[in-house]
Amino acid sequence: MQTIPERGMVMYTTIKIGNRRGAFTLVEMLVVIAIIIVIAALAATFAPRVNDDQNLTRAVDNLEQWLLTAKMRAKRDGLATGLRFVQAPGDANSIYGPSYSQFQYIQQPEPIAGYSGGPTLVSASNGIVTFSGVDFSLGGIPYPNQWLVQPGDYLEVNGGGVYIIGQVSPHSPGNTLVLGVPNPSNPYVNSPTPSAYDLALSLTLPTTNFRILRQPRILIGEEPLTLPNNYAANFSPIPNSGSTLPGTNVALGPSGYPEILFSPTGAVIGTNAGTPILWISVWDTTMEVPDPNRVGIVGIQGRSGFIGAYSVSLSGNPFLFVQMARESGL
């Protein structure tokens, strides 16, 4: 409405403002509720898969980093260093077979050699050898703890014959070894059953012409490394991959556990030295629906020690990407 003012008066314009709506209609509310329900359903469907993917990536990244750290330690220390697979409680009962969710750093100490005024081999008969000038046990309890010499080490005599050490005397001084395959269920006693080895026939005693080749030990003070959220390295074939190849092809070390050992040059040595490509398959051992897309692989090139993360190939050979050294971006 407009009013024409008198002279000298100010003209005002009045605009009528309509009433504002104070709330949504019922139809609009129902539409909003329906949208929220759809979003919640989508989140419930895809969020677990996203979390699974993140857990898988973290597990593979962890294992890859631990292997890389072992390889770098070997170069830094000038000693063979690697990882030992360890079964945590519950791993043996996995629905997919034997699995390993824990790992420990291991390192191979230098050999013990005889020398004048030092360790000397003084007697050998029927596979029982005794030394002077050394205590292999270092007072270690329980047997054999972190002893200088442990079952599974090797005695090399005169630069020739090599004999596996089965037992070490726990008595002080611990200077007596029993040769033969280690048998944990038959600990050393004062009158052990002699092995078939008889070194006395080929030795002029006493002698310092020997070496004890020591196998890798767990690094003292290192806590076990654990994969996250039920993930583990599995040796059974990858589920639904169309392959019967083992999910992990790492061989057992002298400890009786799977081990990967790197030389100071970076190459894989030890019991896996003859394998061109090693692979370790990692997946959630509680996975109800086997899905090869939810499996990660860590591959190691034997000669170079190159370490990479890969996804599963669905070509029928799940390790094709590993063998081609094709990185998947995991």
C-alpha positions in Angstrom: 0.0 0.0 0.0 1.4 3.4 -0.9 0.4 6.8 0.6 1.0 10.1 -1.2 2.3 12.4 1.5 1.7 16.1 1.8 4.5 18.6 0.9 7.3 18.4 3.4 6.3 15.0 4.5 8.3 11.8 3.9 6.9 9.1 1.8 6.9 5.5 3.3 6.2 2.3 1.5 4.6 -0.6 3.4 5.3 -4.1 2.2 3.2 -7.0 3.5 5.3 -9.9 4.6 3.7 -13.4 4.5 3.6 -15.8 7.4 6.7 -18.1 7.9 6.3 -21.9 8.2 7.3 -23.1 11.6 7.9 -26.8 11.0 8.4 -29.6 8.4 5.4 -31.4 7.0 4.8 -35.0 7.8 5.8 -36.1 4.3 9.1 -34.2 4.5 9.9 -35.8 7.9 9.2 -39.2 6.5 11.5 -38.5 3.5 14.3 -37.4 5.8 13.9 -40.5 8.0 14.0 -42.7 5.0 17.2 -41.1 3.8 18.8 -41.6 7.2 17.8 -45.3 7.3 19.4 -45.8 3.8 22.6 -44.1 4.8 22.8 -46.2 8.0 22.2 -49.4 6.1 25.0 -48.5 3.6 27.3 -47.7 6.5 26.5 -51.0 8.3 27.2 -52.9 5.0 30.5 -51.3 4.0 32.1 -50.1 7.2 33.2 -53.6 8.4 34.8 -54.2 5.0 36.6 -50.9 5.2 37.8 -51.8 8.7 38.9 -55.2 7.4 40.8 -53.6 4.5 42.6 -51.3 6.9 43.5 -54.1 9.3 44.8 -56.2 6.4 46.9 -53.3 5.2 48.3 -52.7 8.7 49.1 -56.4 9.2 50.9 -56.6 5.9 52.7 -53.3 6.4 53.9 -54.5 9.9 55.3 -57.7 8.6 57.0 -56.0 5.7 58.6 -53.4 8.0 59.8 -56.1 10.5 61.5 -58.0 7.7 63.1 -54.8 6.4 64.3 -54.0 9.9 65.9 -57.4 10.2 67.6 -57.0 6.8 68.9 -53.5 7.9 70.2 -54.9 11.2 72.1 -57.6 9.4 73.9 -55.0 7.3 74.5 -52.8 10.4 75.8 -55.5 12.7 77.6 -57.6 10.1 75.8 -60.7 11.4 73.0 -62.7 9.8 69.7 -61.4 11.2 66.1 -62.3 10.5 62.6 -63.2 11.8 61.4 -66.3 13.6 57.7 -67.3 13.3 56.1 -67.9 16.7 52.8 -69.4 17.5 50.7 -67.4 20.0 48.1 -69.1 22.2 45.2 -70.1 19.9 47.2 -70.1 16.6 47.4 -73.9 16.6 43.6 -74.1 16.7 43.0 -71.9 13.7 40.2 -73.1 11.4 42.6 -72.7 8.5 45.4 -74.9 9.9 48.7 -73.8 11.5 49.2 -70.1 11.7 51.7 -67.7 13.3 50.6 -64.3 14.6 53.9 -63.5 16.4 57.5 -63.0 15.3 60.8 -62.5 17.0 64.0 -61.0 15.8 66.9 -63.5 15.6 70.6 -63.1 15.0 73.3 -65.6 14.3 76.4 -65.1 16.5 79.9 -65.8 15.2 81.4 -69.2 15.5 83.4 -70.3 18.6 86.8 -71.3 17.5 89.6 -73.0 19.5 92.9 -71.1 20.1 95.9 -71.4 22.3 95.1 -70.7 25.9 91.4 -70.7 25.0 88.7 -73.3 24.2 90.4 -76.7 23.6 88.9 -80.0 22.7 90.3 -82.5 25.2 88.4 -85.7 24.8 86.0 -87.4 22.3 84.5 -90.8 22.5 81.2 -92.3 21.2 79.9 -88.9 20.3 80.6 -87.3 23.7 83.1 -84.4 23.5 84.6 -82.4 26.3 86.4 -79.1 26.2 88.6 -77.1 28.6 88.9 -73.4 29.0 85.2 -72.7 28.3 81.7 -72.9 30.0 79.1 -73.2 27.2 76.2 -72.7 29.7 77.4 -69.3 31.2 75.4 -70.5 34.2 72.2 -70.2 32.1 69.0 -71.4 33.7 66.7 -72.9 32.4 68.3 -75.1 29.9 69.6 -73.9 27.5 68.5 -70.3 27.8 70.9 -68.0 26.0 73.9 -70.3 26.3 77.0 -70.0 24.2 76.2 -73.4 22.7 72.7 -74.8 22.2 71.2 -77.9 20.7 71.0 -77.5 17.0 74.5 -75.9 16.7 77.2 -77.7 14.8 80.7 -78.9 15.7 83.3 -78.7 12.9 86.5 -80.6 13.5 89.8 -80.2 11.5 88.1 -78.1 8.9 86.2 -81.2 7.7 83.6 -83.3 9.6 80.6 -81.4 10.8 78.4 -82.9 13.5 75.1 -81.6 14.9 75.0 -81.0 18.6 72.1 -82.7 20.3 72.7 -81.9 24.0 74.8 -79.6 26.2 75.8 -80.5 29.7 73.8 -78.4 32.2 76.4 -79.1 34.9 78.9 -76.5 35.9 81.1 -76.1 34.0 79.0 -76.8 30.9 81.8 -78.0 28.8 80.5 -81.4 27.5 78.5 -81.8 24.3 76.6 -84.9 23.1 76.5 -85.1 19.3 73.3 -86.2 17.5 69.9 -84.9 16.5 68.5 -82.7 19.4 65.7 -84.4 21.3 63.9 -82.0 23.7 62.1 -84.9 25.4 65.5 -86.4 26.4 67.4 -83.8 28.3 71.1 -84.3 29.1 71.8 -86.7 32.0 75.1 -87.8 33.6 75.1 -91.1 31.6 73.5 -90.2 28.3 73.0 -92.8 25.6 76.1 -92.4 23.3 75.4 -91.3 19.7 76.9 -93.2 16.7 79.7 -90.6 16.3 83.1 -91.7 17.4 85.5 -88.8 16.8 88.4 -90.4 18.7 89.4 -92.4 15.6 90.2 -89.3 13.6 91.5 -86.8 16.3 94.8 -86.1 17.9 93.9 -84.7 21.3 94.0 -82.2 22.7 93.3 -79.9 19.8 92.2 -76.3 19.1 91.5 -77.1 15.5 87.7 -76.9 15.7 84.8 -74.5 15.3 81.3 -74.5 16.8 78.9 -73.1 14.2 76.1 -71.4 16.2 72.6 -71.2 14.9 70.4 -68.0 15.1 69.2 -66.9 18.6 66.4 -64.7 19.7 67.8 -61.3 20.5 67.9 -60.6 24.2 65.4 -58.0 25.4 63.3 -58.0 22.2 59.6 -58.4 22.8 57.5 -60.6 20.4 56.1 -58.7 17.4 52.3 -59.4 17.1 50.1 -58.9 14.0 46.9 -57.0 14.7 43.3 -58.2 15.1 43.4 -61.9 14.5 45.7 -61.7 11.5 48.4 -64.3 11.1 50.8 -65.9 8.6 49.1 -69.0 7.3 50.7 -72.1 5.7 47.5 -73.6 4.4 46.5 -72.9 0.8 44.8 -69.5 0.3 41.0 -70.1 0.5 39.0 -70.0 -2.8 42.2 -69.2 -4.7 42.0 -72.3 -6.9 45.5 -73.4 -5.8 46.9 -76.0 -3.5 50.2 -74.3 -3.0 51.0 -73.5 0.6 50.0 -70.0 1.7 53.6 -69.6 3.1 56.6 -71.5 1.8 59.1 -70.5 4.5 61.1 -73.5 5.7 61.8 -74.5 9.3 65.0 -73.4 10.8 67.2 -75.3 13.3 64.9 -74.1 16.1 62.1 -76.1 14.6 60.2 -72.9 13.8 59.9 -71.2 10.4 62.7 -68.6 10.0 63.9 -66.1 7.5 67.5 -65.1 7.8 69.3 -62.3 5.9 73.0 -62.0 5.3 74.8 -58.7 5.7 74.6 -58.4 1.9 70.8 -58.6 2.1 70.5 -62.1 0.5 68.4 -64.8 2.1 70.6 -67.5 3.7 70.1 -70.5 6.0 67.4 -73.1 5.4 65.7 -70.9 2.8 68.8 -70.1 0.8 67.9 -72.3 -2.1 64.4 -70.9 -2.6 64.3 -68.1 -5.3 61.1 -66.5 -4.0 59.6 -66.7 -0.5 56.1 -65.7 0.2 54.0 -65.2 3.4 50.2 -65.1 3.2 48.4 -63.1 5.8 44.7 -63.1 6.5 42.2 -63.0 9.3 42.0 -66.5 10.8 38.5 -65.8 12.1 37.2 -64.9 8.6 33.9 -66.8 8.2 33.6 -66.5 4.4 36.9 -67.3 2.7 37.7 -64.4 0.3 41.1 -64.3 -1.5 40.6 -60.6 -2.0 41.0 -60.2 1.8 44.4 -61.9 1.8 47.7 -60.0 1.6 51.1 -61.5 0.6 54.6 -60.4 1.6 57.2 -61.6 -0.9 61.0 -61.8 -0.5 63.4 -62.3 -3.4 66.0 -64.8 -2.4 69.1 -63.3 -4.0 68.5 -59.6 -3.5 66.4 -59.8 -0.4 63.9 -57.4 -2.0 60.8 -57.2 0.1 57.4 -56.3 -1.3 53.6 -56.4 -0.6 51.3 -58.0 -3.1 47.6 -58.9 -3.5 46.4 -62.4 -4.5 46.2 -63.1 -8.2 42.9 -64.8 -9.2 44.6 -66.5 -12.3 44.8 -69.8 -10.6 48.3 -69.0 -9.3 47.7 -66.8 -6.3 51.4 -65.9 -6.2 51.7 -64.7 -9.8 52.2 -61.1 -8.8 55.0 -62.1 -6.3 56.8 -64.1 -8.9 56.6 -61.3 -11.4 57.7 -58.8 -8.8 54.6 -56.7 -9.6 53.7 -54.5 -6.7 50.1 -54.2 -5.9 50.2 -51.1 -3.7 49.1 -52.8 -0.5 
